[in-house]
Amino acid sequence: MSVETVKLATIINTVMPEVHHVLRTEELNAFIVLRNGIQNLDKHDVLEIVEATINNAKRSAIYH
């Protein structure tokens, strides 16, 4: 099993470039650890990663 760390932007540009425009820079710059490499990801996997990244970004947001 190989482990690879890549930015979400790299994953999006490789697997689902059509959703790039809906993500914020903060989300696109998030580092993602992949167990089996980027080549084994499908669209469903990417959507799960995007969802988790957005939820993580929401937790660190400060609301007024």
N, C-alpha and C positions, 0 to 999 in steps of 0.2 A: 504494500500500500504506500503510495507516494502522497506527500502532503505539500500543498502549494498555497502560497499567500498571494492574492491578487486584489487589486481595487475593484469595487463593484462596477466601475465604468468599463473595465476590461471585459468583465463577464457580459455586461449589457451589449457592448459593441460586437462581441463575438456571437452571442446566441439570440438576443432580442433587440436589435438596434432601434426598432420601432417604438420602444418605450423610453428611450433616452431622454426625450424632451419633457417628460413628466416628472423626472427626478431632480431634486435640488443638488447643487454642487457638493454640499455636505454629505449627502447620501452617496453620490457617485464616488467620492473620495474615501469612503469607508473601506477598510481592509477586510477581506473575507478569506477564511481558511478553508481550502477545499481538500477533502481526503483523497479523491480519486481523479483529480485534475479537471481542468476546464473542458476538455474534449468529451467528457462523459456526462455533461449537464444537458438537460433538455429544458423546454420552456416551462414546464411545471416546476422543476427544480429552481429555475431562475425566479419565478414568481414567489416561491416560498422564501428565497433569499431576500428579495426586494421587500416583502412584507415584514420580515424580521428586522431588516435594516431600518425601515420607516418606524416601526414600533420602538426600536432602540433609540432612534433620534428623538422621538416624542418624549421618551422618559427623561432625556437630558435637557429638554426645552424648559425655559423659564417663562412663565406666564405672568402678565401684569393684571 
